C-alpha cells in the first residue's frame, strides 16, 4: 500500500515490507535472485479495501492474469473485515481466499483490546455500510489524510 503513516516519513507500506525482507535476508538463498527479481509492490492503497483491490490489480498488471489464490496476513482481529467485507465486496470466492491472523505477544505492550475496539468503530462498521469506502465520512477522511 501507499504512505499511510505520516510519522514514518516518505515510505510506503509495500516498499517497507520489501526492505524488511531484504534486511532479514528472507529470500531463499537457492532462489534469491529469482524470487527477489519477481517481487513487486503496490504503492497507492490508502486503506485495507484498497490494499486488497489494488494488489489484485497490480498482480494482473505484472503477470497478465488474476491470482488463483489470495493470502492476507494481518492482525487476527481484522479477519472479519477482510473475509466478510472486503473479499465479499470484490466478489472474490472464499475458496480462493485465505486469512492468516497474527498478533503480537502480550509482552510487546500492544493494546489488543483497544485495537479491537478501534477496528469495530473505525473500520468494520464503516465498511459494513459502505463496502467500497466511498461515502462514509470516516473512511473518506482516512483516505484524504493519507
Secondary structure, 3 states (H helix, E strand, C coil): CCCCCHHHCCCCHHHHHHHHHHHCCCCCCCCHHHHHHHCCCCCCCCCHHHHHHHHHHHHHHHHCCCCCCEEEEECHHHHHHHHHHHHHHCCCCHHHEEEEECCCCHHHCCCHHHHHHHHHHHHHHHHHHCCCCCCCHHHHHHHHHC
